Amino acid sequence: MKKGYPLHRFVAILAAFVLIVFATLPQAVGSNTPSDWATEDITYAISIGLVPKQLQTNYTKDITRAEFCALLVALYEKVAAKTITDRVQFDDTNDINVTKAAAIQVVTGVGNNLFWPANSLTREQAAVMFSRLAEVLEQPLPTEHVAFADRHSISSWALDGVGQMQRAGIMGGIGRNLFAPQDNYTVEQGIVTMLRLYAYLTGETLPSANKTTVPDETTAEEEAMQEETQVEEPEVATKPATLDLTTIEKYIQEVVTQVNIERSKAQVNPLEGNISLNHAAAIRAVELETLMDHKRPNGELCYTVLHENDYKYKAFGENIAHGQATPTIVMEEWMSNEGHRDNILATKYNKIGVGIHVDSNDNTIYWVQLFTD
């Protein structure tokens, strides 16, 4: 009598087949063909060797932090005509492009020596990384105040980069005068923006230079809508009220109070307000209207403001921001950023100075915190 096929062997074979099928399914979700608006630029970017092989597919999926590093490295090595040989290692990735990009200080980690390579990249993060790359290549982008209607949604650490990318015409909005800083960036958006930066840095004219439709950003129709919106609701209508001296002094004290509340939560010593540091911070706040940077308009680093006031110190830190309407808003943004938060909570500091300056043209508020031992 012919024996039947053993059930357990059939199940085992079926399970193995299913595993093989699922293991061969593509893991990334995205189109292997670029969107119409991106096709010409991506084709050209590939032809001149700007797009790594692994990014020549799945164009419409969100780009990861590691994949974006591959674009940054490709652009740097082509423009600089040299290979990055240094490396900065992270505990959660050995990706060569991440370690290269970190070595030239275009990208940083997220704290605790982690990079989160598989996380999606946001629009504001992309803007900052591209603007840093231009600076590393010794062709810094022109500075500009962010003019988007949702500028208060942009993280304080990203305002400079977004403004620079906007001013240089490399990265625009998504329509209706919005930037959408927290939206994810896609592979094709990253490639096209990289190509624009390449053209800016090299002076090369792109094949798509005369087109009016741009990647994921403002189309000609949307530009007209923006102009209509701006006419109907002029910027002056939403211009914040100016601050009198009494309010500025109140805001300074509120910032100090909120800093010490955060330090108390972290169980570190409170900071003491210091008149000399307040004076130096006020000078720095005025300077930020000219140059929103930790460098001063004269090219010196920010800590030299203390030398001018004959202030003695061993440890120093500075936080800067602009555009936030109240102490609570600016503190929330500072605390949401690792570098700013580290300054606020650092145990090496004992004193704090706060400076506030209001731009007389548009009433933009500039904020400065100075920390010393």
Summary of the structure (lengths in Angstrom):
residues: 373
radius of gyration: 25.0
end to end distance: 92.2
largest distance: 104.1
contacts: 1135
relative contact order: 0.10
helix: 47%
strand: 10%
